[in-house]
Amino acid sequence: PSGIAAKETIWQVHLLPMLGTKRLDVISTECVQHVKQQLIKRAPKTVNNVLTVLSTLLKKAVEWGELERLPCVIKLLPNPKKTMGFHDLDQYERLLTVARNRGTDVYLMVLAGGDAGLRLGEIIALEWSDLDLDRRVLTVSRSEWRGQVTSPKGGRSRRVPLTVALTEALKAIRHLRGPRIFSRDDGLKAVARPLLRKWLSRAQRTEGLSDEGGIH
């Protein structure tokens, strides 16, 4: 339903005002270029979403016999992926100092990402049973995405050595109930991804660091 609603929004907001009066068989490649020009101030991803909806519409028209063939060529814009930002060691130490002042959970999250190399979904899904604090070893066996527990990236579990700082931080909150390490209400409620992102972003901005990247 959400995907259908998004497509309907694109049709109403973008395509209908620009192409709504044209018959499908006269939507030429030149018309597609006109659509691109009208959206020139938009992000490439937004433009490509509009073009994809138009392409789907025309292909369905051919499939349903409303058109004999596609009347135009639709090429998507190049959409280079953003480069993930990284903090150098000095910035990371500053971030740890801010995180420690903001609370145990924030400090532990930064350590889990920076010292252990965990991704955000892996941090959220981390459970006490994944830890061997005596041997200082962590097993990454699951991740979280949109509330669903999945396999970690690559589909395989991995073992990660724990630094002294991360081990001590984990021991400091070991009294919490519940299986998840990162939780609320004394371990009774899992922490959601937006909250962890907010914790990290606020800590980064406090030190004047970019909040576009993560700490993994």
N, C-alpha and C positions, 0 to 999 in steps of 0.2 A: 504493500500500500504506500509506503513512504517513497519508493522509487517511482511509482505511478504519479504520485502527487508532485514530485520534483519535475517530471517530464511535462506535466500539465502546466506547471508554473513557467517553465521555459517557453512553452508554446504561447501562453497568454502574454508574458512580459516581453519576449524577444521576437519570436517568429511571426506571430499574428500581426503585430504592427508593421513589420517589414515585408512580409510575403503574403499576408492574409487575403489580399484581393487577387492574387495570381492563381491561375489554374496550375495544377501539379505538373502538367506536361510542358509548361513554358518556364519552369524554374531552371534556368540555365546555369552554367558554370560562372557566367558573369554575375548572376544574381547572388551566387554563393560568395563571390568576392565582395559584393556590396554588403552582405551581411557581416563579413569580416571587418570591413571598413567601419561599419556602424558600431562595432564592438571593439574598436582599436584601443580604447582606454581600459578595457577589461583585462583581467588576468588570462593568460593562455588556457588555463584549465577551464575557466568559465566559457570562453569562446568554444573550446572543444566540446564542452557539454552541449552547447547550443547546436553545433554542427552534427554531433552524434544523434541528437533527437531528430533533426531534419533528415539525416541519412536513414534512420530507422523508419521514419514516416514514408519516405519515398520507396524504400525496399518493400514495405508492407503493401503499398499501393500496387507494385508490380506483382507481388505474391497473390494479391486478391483480384488481379485482373483489371484494375483501374488504369494501369499504365502498361504499355507494351514493353518498355525498357526504361532504365534510369535516364532522366533527361540531362544529367549534369555529373560532373566529377567533384567529389567533396574530399579535400585533403585537410587533415587536422594540422594545427599549428605545432611546431616543436615545443615541448614543455619540459625543459631541463629540470632535473631533480635538484633540490636545494642541497648544498653541501652541509653536512652535519658539523656544527661548531664543536670545538674542543677547548678545554681549559688547560693551560700549562700548569706545572706543579705549584708555582707561586699562587696562581689564581685558585687552584683547588684547595690549597691550605687556607686561603682567605675565606673560601666558601664553607669549609668545614667549621671555621671559627664562628661564622654567622649562624650556620645550622645548629651548632651546639647551643648557642644563646637562644635560639628559637624553640628548642625543646628536644627531648630525647628522640621522638619519632622522626623529626626532620633530620637530626644528626645521623641517626641510624640509616635512613633512606639514602643520604648522600654517601655514606660509607659503603652501603651495599652496591651502589652504582659505580662509585669511584674505585674502591679498594677491591671489590669482588667482580666488577664488570657485569653486574646483572642489568638486564633490560627492565623497563618499567613494569611490563606485564609479569615478568619473573619475580620482581620484588613484591608485587601485590599477591601473587599466588604462593609465596614462600611460607612453608609450614615448619613448626618446631621439629617434626619428625625428619625433616631434611638435614638437620644439623647434628654434627658430632663435635661438641664444643671441647671435649677432652683432647681429641686428635686434631682439632681446628680444621675441620673439613665440612664443606657445604655441598650437598647434591642438588643440582638444579634439574628438577624432573617435570615441571609443569610451568605453564604461563597462563595469563588471563587476558581475554579480549572481549570487550563488551559484555562483561558479566559471565562469560563462559570460560571454564578451565580447559585449556588445550595443551598440546605438547610444546616444549620450548622450540625456538627457532632451529631449524635443521631436523626436527623430529626426534632427536635423541637427547637423553639426559647426559649431564656432564658433572664432574667433580671439580670443585674450586677450593683452593686453600684459603683459610681465613687469616687475615692479618691480626696482630695483637689488638689493635684499636677496635676492629670490628667484633672480635671475640668478646672483648670487655663490654662493648656497647650492647651486645646481645644478652650477655649475662645480667646486665643492669635492669633489663625489662622482663626477665624470665618468669616473674611472678604472674604475668598476664594469663588469663584463662583463654580457652579456645584454641583451635589448631593453627590459625593464621598468625604469623609474627606481626604483620602490620594490620592492626585492627583498632576498633573504637569500642567504647563502653566496656573497658576492661576485658577485651578479647571476644566479646559477644557479637560484634558486627564487623564485617570486612571493610577495609578502606577502599573507596572507589578511586579509579584512575584520575578524574578531574581534581580531587583533593590533593593527591600526591603531586600533580603537576603544579597546583597552586603553591604548595609548600616550597617546591624547588624554585619556581619562578620568583617568588618573593625574596628568597634567600639570594638568588643571583642578582636581582635588581638592587638589593641593599648594598652589594659590593660593586655595583656598576658594571656587572658582567652581563653578557648577552644571554637572554633566556630563550633563544631560538633552538638551541641544542639541548641534549640531555647530559647525563653524567656518565652514561655507559661507555 
